[in-house]
Every structure is written in C-alpha cells, then in structure tokens.
Amino acid sequence: MEIKLHKCKKPKHKNWTQLFKSANFTVTANTRVCRNHFKYGQPYDADPHPTLYLKCYIHDYKPRR
C-alpha cells in the first residue's frame, strides 16, 4: 500500500491541532497527515479532519538518547 500524506488547509489548522491533543504540537502549513488517519483515506469537504488512530498523539513524545 502506498503512503499518501495530506496537508491541512489554513482555516482548519486550529481544529486539527485540537484533535491531536498534544501540548507541544501545532498544525502549520508544513504539517502532513498520513491517509490512514482519515475515514475515507483522504480529507473530503463533508469529512475534512483526521479522526482515526490519533491516540498515539495524546502523549508528548520524548526521544531517547
């Protein structure tokens, strides 16, 4: 399966940031989200937000050294 990334349109940045529930993460023009996080594999006007498998973003990631 091919990995396809989708970007957030500017008016929706705030909505996407709230969906990811991370204190240290803000959606920007450079943010991309994999198709696996969208109900239909990509954002549509009727369902523009990623809603699937977002649990991994609830906790802030701290890389090990």
Distance bins in CASP14 RR format, pairs under 12 A and 6 or more apart:
PFRMAT RR
TARGET T0000
AUTHOR 0000-0000-0000
RMODE 2
METHOD distances of the structure
MODEL  1
1 34 0 0 0 0 0 1 0 0 0 0 0
1 35 0 0 0 0 1 0 0 0 0 0 0
1 36 0 0 0 0 1 0 0 0 0 0 0
1 41 0 0 0 0 0 1 0 0 0 0 0
2 34 0 0 0 0 0 1 0 0 0 0 0
2 35 0 0 0 0 1 0 0 0 0 0 0
2 36 0 0 0 0 0 1 0 0 0 0 0
2 41 0 0 0 0 0 1 0 0 0 0 0
3 32 0 0 0 0 0 1 0 0 0 0 0
3 33 0 0 0 0 0 1 0 0 0 0 0
3 34 1 0 0 1 0 0 0 0 0 0 0
3 35 1 0 0 1 0 0 0 0 0 0 0
3 36 0 0 0 0 1 0 0 0 0 0 0
3 37 0 0 0 0 0 1 0 0 0 0 0
3 41 0 0 0 0 0 1 0 0 0 0 0
4 32 0 0 0 0 1 0 0 0 0 0 0
4 33 0 0 0 0 1 0 0 0 0 0 0
4 34 1 0 0 1 0 0 0 0 0 0 0
4 35 1 0 1 0 0 0 0 0 0 0 0
4 36 0 0 0 0 1 0 0 0 0 0 0
4 37 0 0 0 0 0 1 0 0 0 0 0
4 38 0 0 0 0 1 0 0 0 0 0 0
4 41 1 0 0 1 0 0 0 0 0 0 0
4 42 1 0 0 1 0 0 0 0 0 0 0
4 43 0 0 0 0 0 1 0 0 0 0 0
5 30 0 0 0 0 0 1 0 0 0 0 0
5 31 0 0 0 0 1 0 0 0 0 0 0
5 32 1 1 0 0 0 0 0 0 0 0 0
5 33 1 0 0 1 0 0 0 0 0 0 0
5 34 1 0 1 0 0 0 0 0 0 0 0
5 35 1 0 0 1 0 0 0 0 0 0 0
5 36 0 0 0 0 0 1 0 0 0 0 0
5 37 0 0 0 0 0 1 0 0 0 0 0
5 38 0 0 0 0 0 1 0 0 0 0 0
5 41 0 0 0 0 0 1 0 0 0 0 0
5 42 0 0 0 0 0 1 0 0 0 0 0
5 43 0 0 0 0 0 1 0 0 0 0 0
5 50 0 0 0 0 0 1 0 0 0 0 0
6 12 0 0 0 0 0 1 0 0 0 0 0
6 16 0 0 0 0 0 1 0 0 0 0 0
6 27 0 0 0 0 0 1 0 0 0 0 0
6 31 0 0 0 0 1 0 0 0 0 0 0
6 32 1 0 0 1 0 0 0 0 0 0 0
6 33 1 0 1 0 0 0 0 0 0 0 0
6 34 1 0 0 1 0 0 0 0 0 0 0
6 35 1 0 0 1 0 0 0 0 0 0 0
6 36 0 0 0 0 0 1 0 0 0 0 0
6 37 0 0 0 0 1 0 0 0 0 0 0
6 38 1 0 0 1 0 0 0 0 0 0 0
6 40 0 0 0 0 0 1 0 0 0 0 0
6 41 0 0 0 0 1 0 0 0 0 0 0
6 42 1 0 1 0 0 0 0 0 0 0 0
6 43 1 0 1 0 0 0 0 0 0 0 0
6 44 0 0 0 0 0 1 0 0 0 0 0
6 48 0 0 0 0 1 0 0 0 0 0 0
6 49 0 0 0 0 0 1 0 0 0 0 0
6 50 0 0 0 0 1 0 0 0 0 0 0
7 13 0 0 0 0 0 1 0 0 0 0 0
7 16 0 0 0 0 1 0 0 0 0 0 0
7 27 0 0 0 0 1 0 0 0 0 0 0
7 28 0 0 0 0 1 0 0 0 0 0 0
7 29 1 0 0 1 0 0 0 0 0 0 0
7 30 1 0 0 1 0 0 0 0 0 0 0
7 31 1 0 0 1 0 0 0 0 0 0 0
7 32 1 0 1 0 0 0 0 0 0 0 0
7 33 1 0 0 1 0 0 0 0 0 0 0
7 34 0 0 0 0 0 1 0 0 0 0 0
7 42 0 0 0 0 0 1 0 0 0 0 0
7 43 0 0 0 0 1 0 0 0 0 0 0
7 48 0 0 0 0 0 1 0 0 0 0 0
7 50 0 0 0 0 0 1 0 0 0 0 0
8 14 0 0 0 0 1 0 0 0 0 0 0
8 15 0 0 0 0 1 0 0 0 0 0 0
8 16 1 0 1 0 0 0 0 0 0 0 0
8 17 0 0 0 0 1 0 0 0 0 0 0
8 18 0 0 0 0 0 1 0 0 0 0 0
8 19 0 0 0 0 0 1 0 0 0 0 0
8 20 0 0 0 0 0 1 0 0 0 0 0
8 26 0 0 0 0 0 1 0 0 0 0 0
8 27 1 0 1 0 0 0 0 0 0 0 0
8 28 0 0 0 0 1 0 0 0 0 0 0
8 29 1 0 0 1 0 0 0 0 0 0 0
8 30 0 0 0 0 1 0 0 0 0 0 0
8 31 1 0 1 0 0 0 0 0 0 0 0
8 32 0 0 0 0 1 0 0 0 0 0 0
8 33 1 0 0 1 0 0 0 0 0 0 0
8 37 0 0 0 0 0 1 0 0 0 0 0
8 38 0 0 0 0 0 1 0 0 0 0 0
8 43 0 0 0 0 1 0 0 0 0 0 0
8 48 0 0 0 0 1 0 0 0 0 0 0
8 49 0 0 0 0 1 0 0 0 0 0 0
8 50 0 0 0 0 1 0 0 0 0 0 0
9 15 0 0 0 0 0 1 0 0 0 0 0
9 16 0 0 0 0 1 0 0 0 0 0 0
9 27 0 0 0 0 0 1 0 0 0 0 0
9 29 0 0 0 0 1 0 0 0 0 0 0
9 31 0 0 0 0 0 1 0 0 0 0 0
9 33 0 0 0 0 0 1 0 0 0 0 0
9 43 0 0 0 0 1 0 0 0 0 0 0
9 45 0 0 0 0 0 1 0 0 0 0 0
9 48 1 0 0 1 0 0 0 0 0 0 0
9 49 0 0 0 0 0 1 0 0 0 0 0
10 16 0 0 0 0 0 1 0 0 0 0 0
10 27 0 0 0 0 1 0 0 0 0 0 0
10 28 0 0 0 0 1 0 0 0 0 0 0
10 29 1 0 0 1 0 0 0 0 0 0 0
10 30 0 0 0 0 0 1 0 0 0 0 0
10 31 0 0 0 0 0 1 0 0 0 0 0
11 27 0 0 0 0 0 1 0 0 0 0 0
11 29 0 0 0 0 0 1 0 0 0 0 0
11 48 0 0 0 0 1 0 0 0 0 0 0
11 49 0 0 0 0 0 1 0 0 0 0 0
12 18 0 0 0 0 0 1 0 0 0 0 0
12 19 0 0 0 0 1 0 0 0 0 0 0
12 27 1 0 0 1 0 0 0 0 0 0 0
12 28 0 0 0 0 0 1 0 0 0 0 0
12 29 0 0 0 0 0 1 0 0 0 0 0
12 31 0 0 0 0 0 1 0 0 0 0 0
12 33 0 0 0 0 0 1 0 0 0 0 0
12 43 0 0 0 0 1 0 0 0 0 0 0
12 45 0 0 0 0 0 1 0 0 0 0 0
12 47 0 0 0 0 0 1 0 0 0 0 0
12 48 1 0 0 1 0 0 0 0 0 0 0
12 49 1 0 0 1 0 0 0 0 0 0 0
12 50 0 0 0 0 0 1 0 0 0 0 0
13 19 0 0 0 0 0 1 0 0 0 0 0
13 20 0 0 0 0 0 1 0 0 0 0 0
13 25 0 0 0 0 0 1 0 0 0 0 0
13 26 1 0 0 1 0 0 0 0 0 0 0
13 27 1 0 1 0 0 0 0 0 0 0 0
13 28 1 0 0 1 0 0 0 0 0 0 0
13 29 0 0 0 0 1 0 0 0 0 0 0
13 30 0 0 0 0 0 1 0 0 0 0 0
13 31 1 0 0 1 0 0 0 0 0 0 0
13 48 0 0 0 0 0 1 0 0 0 0 0
13 49 0 0 0 0 0 1 0 0 0 0 0
14 20 0 0 0 0 0 1 0 0 0 0 0
14 26 0 0 0 0 1 0 0 0 0 0 0
14 27 1 0 0 1 0 0 0 0 0 0 0
14 28 0 0 0 0 0 1 0 0 0 0 0
14 49 0 0 0 0 0 1 0 0 0 0 0
15 27 0 0 0 0 1 0 0 0 0 0 0
15 43 0 0 0 0 0 1 0 0 0 0 0
15 48 0 0 0 0 1 0 0 0 0 0 0
15 49 1 0 1 0 0 0 0 0 0 0 0
15 50 0 0 0 0 1 0 0 0 0 0 0
15 51 0 0 0 0 0 1 0 0 0 0 0
16 22 0 0 0 0 0 1 0 0 0 0 0
16 25 0 0 0 0 1 0 0 0 0 0 0
16 26 0 0 0 0 1 0 0 0 0 0 0
16 27 1 0 1 0 0 0 0 0 0 0 0
16 28 0 0 0 0 1 0 0 0 0 0 0
16 29 0 0 0 0 0 1 0 0 0 0 0
16 31 1 0 0 1 0 0 0 0 0 0 0
16 32 0 0 0 0 0 1 0 0 0 0 0
16 33 1 0 0 1 0 0 0 0 0 0 0
16 37 0 0 0 0 0 1 0 0 0 0 0
16 38 0 0 0 0 0 1 0 0 0 0 0
16 43 0 0 0 0 1 0 0 0 0 0 0
16 48 0 0 0 0 1 0 0 0 0 0 0
16 49 1 0 0 1 0 0 0 0 0 0 0
16 50 1 0 0 1 0 0 0 0 0 0 0
16 51 0 0 0 0 0 1 0 0 0 0 0
16 54 0 0 0 0 0 1 0 0 0 0 0
16 57 0 0 0 0 0 1 0 0 0 0 0
17 23 0 0 0 0 0 1 0 0 0 0 0
17 24 0 0 0 0 0 1 0 0 0 0 0
17 25 1 0 0 1 0 0 0 0 0 0 0
17 26 1 0 1 0 0 0 0 0 0 0 0
17 27 1 0 1 0 0 0 0 0 0 0 0
17 28 0 0 0 0 1 0 0 0 0 0 0
17 31 0 0 0 0 1 0 0 0 0 0 0
17 33 0 0 0 0 0 1 0 0 0 0 0
17 49 0 0 0 0 0 1 0 0 0 0 0
17 50 0 0 0 0 0 1 0 0 0 0 0
17 54 0 0 0 0 0 1 0 0 0 0 0
17 57 0 0 0 0 0 1 0 0 0 0 0
18 25 0 0 0 0 0 1 0 0 0 0 0
18 26 0 0 0 0 0 1 0 0 0 0 0
18 27 0 0 0 0 1 0 0 0 0 0 0
18 49 0 0 0 0 1 0 0 0 0 0 0
18 50 0 0 0 0 0 1 0 0 0 0 0
18 51 0 0 0 0 0 1 0 0 0 0 0
18 54 0 0 0 0 0 1 0 0 0 0 0
18 57 0 0 0 0 0 1 0 0 0 0 0
19 25 0 0 0 0 0 1 0 0 0 0 0
19 27 0 0 0 0 1 0 0 0 0 0 0
19 31 0 0 0 0 0 1 0 0 0 0 0
19 33 0 0 0 0 1 0 0 0 0 0 0
19 37 0 0 0 0 1 0 0 0 0 0 0
19 38 0 0 0 0 0 1 0 0 0 0 0
19 48 0 0 0 0 0 1 0 0 0 0 0
19 49 1 0 0 1 0 0 0 0 0 0 0
19 50 1 0 0 1 0 0 0 0 0 0 0
19 51 1 0 0 1 0 0 0 0 0 0 0
19 52 0 0 0 0 0 1 0 0 0 0 0
19 53 0 0 0 0 0 1 0 0 0 0 0
19 54 1 0 0 1 0 0 0 0 0 0 0
19 55 0 0 0 0 0 1 0 0 0 0 0
19 57 0 0 0 0 1 0 0 0 0 0 0
19 58 0 0 0 0 0 1 0 0 0 0 0
20 26 0 0 0 0 1 0 0 0 0 0 0
20 27 1 0 0 1 0 0 0 0 0 0 0
20 31 0 0 0 0 1 0 0 0 0 0 0
20 33 0 0 0 0 1 0 0 0 0 0 0
20 37 0 0 0 0 1 0 0 0 0 0 0
20 49 0 0 0 0 0 1 0 0 0 0 0
20 50 0 0 0 0 1 0 0 0 0 0 0
20 51 0 0 0 0 0 1 0 0 0 0 0
20 53 0 0 0 0 0 1 0 0 0 0 0
20 54 1 0 0 1 0 0 0 0 0 0 0
20 55 0 0 0 0 0 1 0 0 0 0 0
20 56 0 0 0 0 1 0 0 0 0 0 0
20 57 1 0 1 0 0 0 0 0 0 0 0
20 58 0 0 0 0 1 0 0 0 0 0 0
20 59 0 0 0 0 0 1 0 0 0 0 0
20 60 0 0 0 0 0 1 0 0 0 0 0
20 61 0 0 0 0 0 1 0 0 0 0 0
21 54 1 0 0 1 0 0 0 0 0 0 0
21 55 0 0 0 0 1 0 0 0 0 0 0
21 56 0 0 0 0 0 1 0 0 0 0 0
21 57 1 0 0 1 0 0 0 0 0 0 0
21 58 1 0 1 0 0 0 0 0 0 0 0
21 59 0 0 0 0 1 0 0 0 0 0 0
21 60 0 0 0 0 1 0 0 0 0 0 0
22 31 0 0 0 0 0 1 0 0 0 0 0
22 54 0 0 0 0 1 0 0 0 0 0 0
22 55 0 0 0 0 0 1 0 0 0 0 0
22 56 0 0 0 0 0 1 0 0 0 0 0
22 57 1 0 1 0 0 0 0 0 0 0 0
22 58 1 0 0 1 0 0 0 0 0 0 0
22 59 1 0 0 1 0 0 0 0 0 0 0
22 60 1 0 1 0 0 0 0 0 0 0 0
22 61 0 0 0 0 1 0 0 0 0 0 0
22 62 0 0 0 0 0 1 0 0 0 0 0
23 57 0 0 0 0 0 1 0 0 0 0 0
23 58 0 0 0 0 0 1 0 0 0 0 0
23 59 0 0 0 0 1 0 0 0 0 0 0
23 60 1 0 0 1 0 0 0 0 0 0 0
23 61 0 0 0 0 0 1 0 0 0 0 0
24 57 0 0 0 0 0 1 0 0 0 0 0
24 59 0 0 0 0 0 1 0 0 0 0 0
24 60 1 0 1 0 0 0 0 0 0 0 0
24 61 0 0 0 0 1 0 0 0 0 0 0
24 62 0 0 0 0 1 0 0 0 0 0 0
25 31 0 0 0 0 1 0 0 0 0 0 0
25 33 0 0 0 0 0 1 0 0 0 0 0
25 54 0 0 0 0 0 1 0 0 0 0 0
25 56 0 0 0 0 0 1 0 0 0 0 0
25 57 1 0 0 1 0 0 0 0 0 0 0
25 58 0 0 0 0 0 1 0 0 0 0 0
25 59 0 0 0 0 0 1 0 0 0 0 0
25 60 1 0 0 1 0 0 0 0 0 0 0
25 61 0 0 0 0 1 0 0 0 0 0 0
27 33 0 0 0 0 1 0 0 0 0 0 0
27 49 0 0 0 0 0 1 0 0 0 0 0
27 50 0 0 0 0 0 1 0 0 0 0 0
27 57 0 0 0 0 0 1 0 0 0 0 0
31 37 0 0 0 0 0 1 0 0 0 0 0
31 50 0 0 0 0 0 1 0 0 0 0 0
31 57 0 0 0 0 0 1 0 0 0 0 0
32 43 0 0 0 0 0 1 0 0 0 0 0
32 50 0 0 0 0 0 1 0 0 0 0 0
33 41 0 0 0 0 0 1 0 0 0 0 0
33 42 0 0 0 0 1 0 0 0 0 0 0
33 43 0 0 0 0 1 0 0 0 0 0 0
33 48 0 0 0 0 0 1 0 0 0 0 0
33 49 0 0 0 0 1 0 0 0 0 0 0
33 50 1 0 1 0 0 0 0 0 0 0 0
33 51 0 0 0 0 0 1 0 0 0 0 0
33 52 0 0 0 0 0 1 0 0 0 0 0
33 53 0 0 0 0 0 1 0 0 0 0 0
33 54 0 0 0 0 1 0 0 0 0 0 0
33 57 0 0 0 0 0 1 0 0 0 0 0
34 41 0 0 0 0 1 0 0 0 0 0 0
34 42 0 0 0 0 0 1 0 0 0 0 0
34 43 0 0 0 0 0 1 0 0 0 0 0
34 50 0 0 0 0 1 0 0 0 0 0 0
34 52 0 0 0 0 1 0 0 0 0 0 0
34 53 0 0 0 0 1 0 0 0 0 0 0
34 54 0 0 0 0 0 1 0 0 0 0 0
34 56 0 0 0 0 0 1 0 0 0 0 0
34 57 0 0 0 0 0 1 0 0 0 0 0
35 41 1 0 1 0 0 0 0 0 0 0 0
35 42 1 0 1 0 0 0 0 0 0 0 0
35 43 0 0 0 0 1 0 0 0 0 0 0
35 50 0 0 0 0 1 0 0 0 0 0 0
35 52 0 0 0 0 1 0 0 0 0 0 0
35 53 0 0 0 0 0 1 0 0 0 0 0
36 42 0 0 0 0 0 1 0 0 0 0 0
36 50 0 0 0 0 1 0 0 0 0 0 0
36 51 0 0 0 0 0 1 0 0 0 0 0
36 52 1 0 0 1 0 0 0 0 0 0 0
36 53 1 0 0 1 0 0 0 0 0 0 0
36 54 0 0 0 0 0 1 0 0 0 0 0
36 56 0 0 0 0 0 1 0 0 0 0 0
37 43 0 0 0 0 1 0 0 0 0 0 0
37 47 0 0 0 0 0 1 0 0 0 0 0
37 49 0 0 0 0 1 0 0 0 0 0 0
37 50 1 1 0 0 0 0 0 0 0 0 0
37 51 1 0 0 1 0 0 0 0 0 0 0
37 52 1 0 1 0 0 0 0 0 0 0 0
37 53 1 0 1 0 0 0 0 0 0 0 0
37 54 1 0 0 1 0 0 0 0 0 0 0
37 55 0 0 0 0 0 1 0 0 0 0 0
37 56 0 0 0 0 0 1 0 0 0 0 0
37 57 0 0 0 0 1 0 0 0 0 0 0
38 44 0 0 0 0 1 0 0 0 0 0 0
38 46 0 0 0 0 0 1 0 0 0 0 0
38 47 1 0 0 1 0 0 0 0 0 0 0
38 48 0 0 0 0 1 0 0 0 0 0 0
38 49 0 0 0 0 1 0 0 0 0 0 0
38 50 1 0 1 0 0 0 0 0 0 0 0
38 51 1 0 0 1 0 0 0 0 0 0 0
38 52 1 0 0 1 0 0 0 0 0 0 0
38 53 0 0 0 0 0 1 0 0 0 0 0
38 54 0 0 0 0 0 1 0 0 0 0 0
39 46 0 0 0 0 1 0 0 0 0 0 0
39 47 1 0 1 0 0 0 0 0 0 0 0
39 48 0 0 0 0 0 1 0 0 0 0 0
39 49 0 0 0 0 1 0 0 0 0 0 0
39 50 0 0 0 0 1 0 0 0 0 0 0
39 51 1 0 0 1 0 0 0 0 0 0 0
39 52 1 0 0 1 0 0 0 0 0 0 0
39 53 0 0 0 0 0 1 0 0 0 0 0
39 54 0 0 0 0 0 1 0 0 0 0 0
40 46 0 0 0 0 1 0 0 0 0 0 0
40 47 1 0 0 1 0 0 0 0 0 0 0
40 48 0 0 0 0 0 1 0 0 0 0 0
40 49 0 0 0 0 0 1 0 0 0 0 0
40 50 0 0 0 0 0 1 0 0 0 0 0
40 51 0 0 0 0 0 1 0 0 0 0 0
40 52 0 0 0 0 0 1 0 0 0 0 0
41 47 0 0 0 0 1 0 0 0 0 0 0
41 48 0 0 0 0 0 1 0 0 0 0 0
41 50 0 0 0 0 1 0 0 0 0 0 0
41 51 0 0 0 0 0 1 0 0 0 0 0
41 52 0 0 0 0 1 0 0 0 0 0 0
41 53 0 0 0 0 0 1 0 0 0 0 0
42 48 0 0 0 0 1 0 0 0 0 0 0
42 49 0 0 0 0 0 1 0 0 0 0 0
42 50 0 0 0 0 0 1 0 0 0 0 0
43 49 1 0 0 1 0 0 0 0 0 0 0
43 50 1 0 0 1 0 0 0 0 0 0 0
43 51 0 0 0 0 0 1 0 0 0 0 0
44 50 0 0 0 0 0 1 0 0 0 0 0
50 56 0 0 0 0 0 1 0 0 0 0 0
50 57 0 0 0 0 1 0 0 0 0 0 0
51 57 0 0 0 0 0 1 0 0 0 0 0
END
